[in-house]
Amino acid sequence: MLFTGHSEHTIDAKQRLAIPAKYRNQWDVERDGSAWYCVPWPTGHLRLFTETTFQQLANQAESSLTPGEEEADLESDFYGFAERIEPDSAGRINVPNSHIELLGLPQEVVIVGARTRLEVHPRERWKEAAAERFRRLPDLVRRIENKRRPSS
């Protein structure tokens, strides 16, 4: 599933967040799974993955019964913070209170399509940084393309 665009939303008093219709309308339970995985990210936003995408990406990583210390720490931290969330019949998810508290996430948010995931950003921070994000886009593309090129 390809997520693009963005949409302003509110996390209500019961900590529910409506997944925008433009994303729900693309949803196929057989293909995408019946739930979302919600991961708080240290830069102050949430990352939401469809159940199928999260599992596919998780399965791409090498596994070991005896991972190194850093890998074991990453796995316990990352997967320990990740929560599987079933949407209700109205397409809303309950954002874990621990995620809201950890990030200091306000009620007013922007849901952003980010290719294989959705991101939930504080609305004011998203708006304030929009011009700068747009301005740096060509440089970001250039840097990523340079990393992908094989060195001679």
Steps between C-alpha positions, in 0.01 A plus 500: 500500500641838403429788738526856368369844596408630842189581701429698817331308780436500874569238763177509700457490879483118488834496315338389175642605166304458179700358213414731207249362250747543213715231667216284635346482152818332372499249787457132417492272806615200296805691372573747783387311811238607751713721723763773518835497677566828680861592578602820681802659333767701686453804274158558657253320275327165462557256218202286396550189289236265367521161666627330184762765421633500857535122499664497155754768599568329834562168325761658270738544793740220581409300809718319748456318827809686619485854362779740587437743784412798277269293281329350807455850646357632173258210473374527858472879484340523156261205530440574867363845410302373198131428566253310283173693481168383357290777343137535606206483257539875429865457397641654818794369696567552869842660530677345798519736794866403545575626148318830555682558828841392368477740204296777664269464199230768489138445396542699177699285255579449133493152351763476228533236231860377496508229234461175701373664818299784644659748738315700766667836567407786731305738273677823599848349464406356159369834375794700636754276329318451167688766300837376630418135421397600149815711452736219606329233288736522195808475724353204688427319172854569379659368822293182496574438131872544569482238778327256266760534225774240510838650586762482226 
